[in-house]
Amino acid sequence: AAQYENLLAQAQKMAINAENQEDIPTRRKELISLMQFLDQVESIEKTQETQAIRGKATDILDAMDLVKRVNYQPAIEGGLPESVDIRRVLVVDNDLYMLDGNRGSVLHARLTSQGYKPDPSFKCAPTIEEDKLSGPIIDIERWPNGLAPEAEIIAMDASGNLLFCDPEKSPVPGMLYAPPSSRMENLVGMTISQGDVYILDPFSNAVWIYWNGALGEEPELFFDVEIPQLEDVIDITVNNNELYMLHEDGNITLCVYSGIGVAPTRCSRPAYIDFRSGRENQPMKLERGYSQVTYNPPPDPSLYLLEPASQSINHFSLRNLAFQKQYLPLQKLQVGEATAFTLDPIKRQFVLAVGDKLYYGVIP
């Protein structure tokens, strides 16, 4: 008890010193040291006093670092089997689609008053007997209304084999038309913008565009004169004529499509720009890598990137990649890294996966 009282008094003094510190970098360091010191205090006893000090320090750090806390709740009624490893997630109206990386198949759940309820009758998986897909599904996207065949989502394997899946129908198989310069053997992912389908093909050092969803016609190469190296690109997203490619190291290559012979497509590697207190307008040093990127449509056109290690979603502006916010869980969700995420701009919610666990929360 005496040791606890002594350490608590030290923590209270550290908190006052940090709060009164005017130099922002020094204040940040002192707050971080305080949090680490509180770990030591709470190893003896966790009390309302230590929690109050931690809460105030956290609030100050969050304000300095543009952090918002998301109150995530379990999304799936009864949970999912432990064998599931969610690698992609989509929200389509009141339906939830999850790509199970272990089986290479897609799971479906419907929104109820208790969360999302799994739909065991949904089928969207490789079926050897019917030869619908030659390999496990690697990516899924919402299939636009008005394009044939009618479906809620499109699923793709690494060789360009497709499934058009809908909860009310049997899957419809399909296949990408392979351009002469690609064998379509090691595709990594896809994204869809305004009905145009973009396929990431690092093996051929290409991103292919299937205009207006015409997947049975020969695609166009996104690049012309300047073709960046794509061997380490792991995800892509598109805003109009802007292609954002996420590399394994967490950096972004931005390419702007021209479509005009006299003005070729241009690519650049913009640095993330920091806007946190004390680091305004400086290049942002990545502390951890990103694994997925998605485009958020108007009224707030921007990019969201998943940082697996911290289970956070980082928000950046388009083009100059200016840091806007970091969304962290209000409480640690689950041991392990985040494996997938999406956002629902209509309901203003994030959906975040950690292996077989799925959570959703309102965007603050």
C-alpha positions as CSV (number, residue, x, y, z in Angstrom):
1,A,0.0,0.0,0.0
2,A,2.8,2.4,0.8
3,Q,4.5,1.6,-2.5
4,Y,1.3,2.3,-4.3
5,E,0.7,5.6,-2.6
6,N,4.3,6.7,-3.4
7,L,4.0,5.8,-7.1
8,L,0.5,7.4,-7.3
9,A,1.9,10.7,-6.0
10,Q,4.7,10.5,-8.6
11,A,2.1,9.9,-11.3
12,Q,0.0,12.8,-10.2
13,K,3.1,15.1,-10.3
14,M,4.1,13.8,-13.7
15,A,0.5,14.5,-15.0
16,I,0.6,18.1,-13.7
17,N,4.1,18.7,-15.3
18,A,2.9,17.3,-18.6
19,E,-0.3,19.3,-18.6
20,N,1.7,22.5,-17.9
21,Q,4.4,21.8,-20.5
22,E,4.1,24.4,-23.3
23,D,6.6,22.7,-25.7
24,I,4.4,20.3,-27.7
25,P,7.0,17.6,-28.5
26,T,8.2,17.6,-24.9
27,R,4.5,17.4,-23.7
28,R,3.9,14.4,-25.9
29,K,7.0,12.6,-24.6
30,E,6.0,13.3,-21.0
31,L,2.5,12.1,-21.5
32,I,3.8,8.9,-23.1
33,S,6.2,8.4,-20.2
34,L,3.3,9.0,-17.8
35,M,1.2,6.3,-19.5
36,Q,4.1,3.8,-19.2
37,F,4.6,4.8,-15.5
38,L,0.8,4.2,-14.9
39,D,1.3,0.6,-16.2
40,Q,3.8,0.2,-13.3
41,V,1.4,1.7,-10.8
42,E,-1.5,-0.4,-11.9
43,S,0.5,-3.5,-11.7
44,I,0.2,-3.0,-8.0
45,E,-3.4,-1.8,-8.0
46,K,-5.7,-0.3,-10.5
47,T,-8.0,2.3,-8.9
48,Q,-10.3,5.2,-9.8
49,E,-7.4,7.6,-9.2
50,T,-5.1,5.8,-11.7
51,Q,-7.9,5.5,-14.2
52,A,-8.7,9.1,-13.9
53,I,-5.1,10.1,-14.6
54,R,-4.9,7.7,-17.5
55,G,-8.2,9.0,-19.0
56,K,-7.1,12.6,-18.8
57,A,-3.7,11.9,-20.3
58,T,-5.3,9.9,-23.1
59,D,-7.7,12.7,-23.9
60,I,-4.8,15.2,-24.1
61,L,-2.8,12.9,-26.4
62,D,-5.8,12.1,-28.6
63,A,-6.5,15.8,-29.1
64,M,-2.8,16.4,-30.0
65,D,-2.6,13.5,-32.3
66,L,-6.1,13.9,-34.0
67,V,-7.3,10.6,-32.6
68,K,-11.0,9.7,-32.4
69,R,-12.1,6.7,-30.4
70,V,-14.7,4.3,-32.0
71,N,-17.0,2.4,-29.7
72,Y,-17.0,-0.9,-31.6
73,Q,-19.6,-3.6,-30.8
74,P,-19.6,-7.3,-31.9
75,A,-21.3,-7.4,-35.3
76,I,-22.2,-11.1,-35.8
77,E,-24.9,-12.8,-33.8
78,G,-23.3,-15.8,-32.1
79,G,-19.9,-15.0,-33.7
80,L,-18.2,-16.8,-36.5
81,P,-16.3,-20.2,-36.4
82,E,-12.7,-19.8,-35.1
83,S,-11.5,-21.3,-38.4
84,V,-12.6,-18.2,-40.3
85,D,-10.1,-15.5,-41.2
86,I,-11.8,-12.4,-42.6
87,R,-9.7,-10.8,-45.3
88,R,-12.3,-8.5,-47.0
89,V,-15.6,-7.1,-45.9
90,L,-18.3,-5.3,-47.8
91,V,-21.5,-3.6,-46.7
92,V,-24.3,-3.6,-49.3
93,D,-27.4,-1.9,-48.0
94,N,-28.4,-4.1,-45.0
95,D,-26.2,-7.0,-46.1
96,L,-22.7,-7.9,-45.0
97,Y,-20.3,-9.9,-47.1
98,M,-17.0,-11.4,-45.7
99,L,-14.2,-13.0,-47.6
100,D,-12.9,-16.0,-45.6
101,G,-9.2,-16.1,-46.4
102,N,-8.8,-19.6,-45.1
103,R,-11.4,-21.2,-47.3
104,G,-11.4,-18.7,-50.2
105,S,-15.1,-18.4,-49.9
106,V,-17.6,-15.6,-49.1
107,L,-19.9,-15.5,-46.0
108,H,-23.1,-13.5,-45.9
109,A,-25.1,-11.9,-43.0
110,R,-28.2,-9.8,-42.8
111,L,-28.8,-6.8,-40.5
112,T,-31.2,-7.4,-37.6
113,S,-32.0,-5.5,-34.4
114,Q,-29.3,-7.6,-32.7
115,G,-26.6,-7.1,-35.3
116,Y,-25.8,-9.1,-38.4
117,K,-27.3,-12.7,-38.5
118,P,-25.3,-15.3,-40.6
119,D,-27.0,-16.7,-43.6
120,P,-26.1,-20.4,-43.9
121,S,-27.9,-20.8,-47.2
122,F,-25.7,-18.3,-49.0
123,K,-23.3,-19.9,-51.6
124,C,-20.4,-18.0,-53.1
125,A,-17.3,-20.3,-53.1
126,P,-15.2,-22.4,-55.5
127,T,-17.2,-25.5,-56.6
128,I,-15.0,-28.1,-58.2
129,E,-17.9,-30.2,-59.4
130,E,-19.4,-27.2,-61.4
131,D,-16.0,-25.8,-62.2
132,K,-17.1,-22.3,-61.3
133,L,-13.8,-21.1,-60.0
134,S,-10.4,-22.7,-60.4
135,G,-9.0,-21.4,-57.2
136,P,-9.9,-19.7,-53.9
137,I,-11.5,-16.3,-54.0
138,I,-9.0,-13.5,-53.3
139,D,-11.2,-10.4,-53.6
140,I,-14.8,-9.2,-53.6
141,E,-16.5,-6.0,-54.7
142,R,-20.0,-4.6,-54.9
143,W,-21.4,-5.2,-58.4
144,P,-23.1,-2.1,-59.8
145,N,-26.8,-2.0,-60.5
146,G,-27.7,-2.2,-64.2
147,L,-24.7,-4.4,-65.2
148,A,-25.2,-7.9,-66.3
149,P,-25.5,-10.4,-64.8
150,E,-27.6,-9.0,-61.9
151,A,-25.8,-9.7,-58.6
152,E,-25.0,-8.1,-55.2
153,I,-21.3,-8.8,-55.4
154,I,-18.6,-10.0,-57.7
155,A,-15.9,-12.4,-56.5
156,M,-12.6,-13.2,-58.2
157,D,-9.8,-15.7,-57.9
158,A,-6.1,-15.1,-58.7
159,S,-6.6,-16.4,-62.3
160,G,-9.4,-14.1,-63.3
161,N,-12.3,-16.6,-62.8
162,L,-15.4,-14.8,-61.5
163,L,-18.5,-15.5,-59.5
164,F,-21.5,-13.2,-59.5
165,C,-23.2,-13.8,-56.1
166,D,-26.6,-12.9,-54.7
167,P,-28.4,-14.1,-51.6
168,E,-31.5,-14.9,-53.6
169,K,-29.9,-16.7,-56.5
170,S,-27.3,-19.3,-57.4
171,P,-23.8,-18.0,-58.2
172,V,-23.3,-17.1,-61.9
173,P,-19.7,-18.0,-63.1
174,G,-17.7,-15.8,-65.4
175,M,-14.2,-15.0,-66.5
176,L,-12.1,-12.0,-67.3
177,Y,-11.0,-11.5,-70.9
178,A,-7.2,-11.9,-70.7
179,P,-5.2,-9.3,-72.7
180,P,-2.5,-10.8,-74.9
181,S,0.3,-9.4,-72.7
182,S,-1.0,-11.1,-69.5
183,R,-1.6,-14.7,-68.5
184,M,-3.8,-13.7,-65.6
185,E,-2.1,-16.1,-63.2
186,N,-1.3,-14.0,-60.1
187,L,-4.0,-11.3,-59.8
188,V,-4.0,-9.6,-56.4
189,G,-7.2,-7.6,-56.3
190,M,-9.7,-5.3,-57.9
191,T,-11.8,-2.2,-57.4
192,I,-14.8,-0.7,-59.2
193,S,-15.5,3.0,-59.8
194,Q,-18.5,4.3,-61.8
195,G,-19.0,0.9,-63.3
196,D,-15.4,0.5,-64.5
197,V,-13.5,-2.5,-63.2
198,Y,-9.8,-2.1,-62.3
199,I,-7.7,-5.3,-61.9
200,L,-4.4,-5.3,-60.1
201,D,-2.0,-7.6,-61.9
202,P,1.5,-7.1,-60.4
203,F,2.8,-10.3,-62.2
204,S,2.3,-8.4,-65.5
205,N,3.2,-5.1,-63.9
206,A,-0.2,-3.8,-65.0
207,V,-3.6,-2.4,-63.8
208,W,-6.3,-3.3,-66.4
209,I,-9.4,-1.3,-67.0
210,Y,-12.6,-3.0,-68.1
211,W,-14.7,-0.1,-69.2
212,N,-18.4,-0.1,-68.2
213,G,-18.0,-3.5,-66.6
214,A,-17.5,-5.2,-69.9
215,L,-15.4,-8.1,-68.5
216,G,-15.7,-10.2,-71.6
217,E,-14.0,-7.6,-73.8
218,E,-10.3,-6.8,-74.0
219,P,-9.3,-4.4,-71.3
220,E,-7.1,-1.3,-71.5
221,L,-3.8,-0.8,-69.7
222,F,-4.2,2.1,-67.2
223,F,-0.6,3.2,-67.9
224,D,1.0,4.3,-71.2
225,V,4.5,5.9,-71.4
226,E,5.2,5.7,-67.6
227,I,4.7,2.4,-65.9
228,P,5.6,2.2,-62.2
229,Q,6.9,-1.0,-60.6
230,L,4.0,-2.9,-59.1
231,E,5.5,-6.0,-57.8
232,D,4.9,-5.0,-54.1
233,V,1.5,-3.3,-54.6
234,I,-1.0,-5.0,-52.3
235,D,-4.2,-3.0,-52.8
236,I,-5.8,-0.3,-55.0
237,T,-8.6,2.2,-55.0
238,V,-9.9,4.7,-57.6
239,N,-11.4,8.2,-57.5
240,N,-12.5,9.2,-61.0
241,N,-9.2,9.3,-63.0
242,E,-7.0,8.9,-59.9
243,L,-5.5,5.5,-59.1
244,Y,-4.1,5.0,-55.6
245,M,-1.8,2.0,-55.2
246,L,-0.8,0.8,-51.8
247,H,2.7,-0.7,-51.4
248,E,3.8,-3.3,-48.8
249,D,5.8,-0.6,-47.0
250,G,2.7,1.4,-46.5
251,N,3.4,4.1,-49.1
252,I,1.1,5.2,-51.9
253,T,1.7,5.6,-55.7
254,L,-0.8,8.0,-57.3
255,C,-1.4,7.8,-61.0
256,V,-3.6,10.2,-62.9
257,Y,-5.2,8.7,-66.0
258,S,-5.2,10.9,-69.1
259,G,-6.8,9.0,-72.0
260,I,-5.3,11.7,-74.3
261,G,-2.3,10.8,-76.4
262,V,-0.7,14.2,-76.1
263,A,-1.0,14.1,-72.2
264,P,0.2,10.8,-70.9
265,T,-0.8,9.2,-67.6
266,R,1.4,10.5,-64.8
267,C,2.5,8.8,-61.6
268,S,4.0,10.1,-58.4
269,R,5.0,8.9,-54.9
270,P,3.5,11.6,-52.7
271,A,4.6,11.6,-49.0
272,Y,2.0,11.6,-46.3
273,I,1.7,15.0,-44.7
274,D,1.4,15.3,-41.0
275,F,-1.1,17.7,-39.4
276,R,-0.7,16.7,-35.7
277,S,0.2,19.3,-33.1
278,G,3.9,20.2,-33.3
279,R,4.3,18.4,-36.7
280,E,2.1,20.5,-39.0
281,N,3.0,20.3,-42.7
282,Q,5.9,18.0,-42.2
283,P,6.4,14.6,-44.0
284,M,4.7,12.0,-41.9
285,K,6.9,9.1,-40.8
286,L,5.0,5.8,-40.9
287,E,5.3,4.1,-37.5
288,R,3.5,1.0,-38.9
289,G,2.5,-0.2,-42.3
290,Y,-0.9,-0.2,-43.9
291,S,-2.7,-3.3,-45.4
292,Q,-5.8,-2.0,-47.2
293,V,-7.0,1.3,-48.7
294,T,-10.4,2.4,-49.7
295,Y,-11.9,5.6,-51.2
296,N,-14.7,7.4,-49.4
297,P,-17.1,9.2,-51.7
298,P,-18.5,12.7,-51.4
299,P,-19.5,14.7,-49.4
300,D,-16.1,13.9,-47.9
301,P,-14.0,12.5,-50.7
302,S,-10.9,11.0,-49.1
303,L,-8.9,7.9,-48.4
304,Y,-9.0,5.5,-45.4
305,L,-6.2,3.1,-44.7
306,L,-6.1,0.1,-42.3
307,E,-3.2,-0.1,-39.9
308,P,-3.3,-3.7,-38.7
309,A,-1.0,-3.6,-35.7
310,S,-2.9,-0.9,-33.9
311,Q,-6.3,-1.9,-35.2
312,S,-6.7,1.6,-36.4
313,I,-8.1,3.3,-39.5
314,N,-6.3,6.4,-40.7
315,H,-8.0,9.1,-42.7
316,F,-6.1,11.1,-45.4
317,S,-7.1,13.7,-47.9
318,L,-6.9,12.9,-51.7
319,R,-3.9,14.0,-53.8
320,N,-1.6,15.5,-51.2
321,L,-2.3,12.7,-48.6
322,A,-2.7,15.1,-45.7
323,F,-3.4,13.4,-42.4
324,Q,-6.9,14.1,-41.1
325,K,-7.6,11.7,-38.2
326,Q,-6.8,8.3,-36.7
327,Y,-9.7,6.2,-35.6
328,L,-8.8,3.8,-32.7
329,P,-11.0,1.4,-30.8
330,L,-12.3,2.8,-27.5
331,Q,-11.0,-0.5,-26.0
332,K,-8.7,-3.1,-27.4
333,L,-10.9,-5.4,-29.4
334,Q,-9.1,-8.8,-29.7
335,V,-5.6,-10.1,-29.5
336,G,-4.1,-9.9,-33.0
337,E,-3.9,-7.6,-35.9
338,A,-6.9,-6.2,-37.8
339,T,-7.4,-8.1,-41.0
340,A,-10.0,-6.2,-43.0
341,F,-12.3,-3.1,-42.8
342,T,-14.8,-1.2,-44.7
343,L,-17.0,1.9,-44.1
344,D,-20.6,2.5,-44.7
345,P,-21.0,6.2,-45.7
346,I,-24.8,6.0,-45.5
347,K,-25.0,4.7,-41.9
348,R,-21.6,6.4,-41.0
349,Q,-20.2,3.2,-39.6
350,F,-16.9,1.4,-39.7
351,V,-16.8,-2.4,-39.9
352,L,-13.5,-3.9,-38.6
353,A,-12.3,-7.5,-38.7
354,V,-9.7,-9.1,-36.4
355,G,-9.4,-12.7,-37.7
356,D,-12.7,-14.4,-37.0
357,K,-14.1,-11.5,-35.0
358,L,-16.1,-8.7,-36.6
359,Y,-17.1,-5.4,-35.1
360,Y,-19.0,-2.3,-36.1
361,G,-19.2,1.2,-34.7
362,V,-20.4,4.7,-35.5
363,I,-17.8,7.0,-37.0
364,P,-17.3,9.8,-34.4
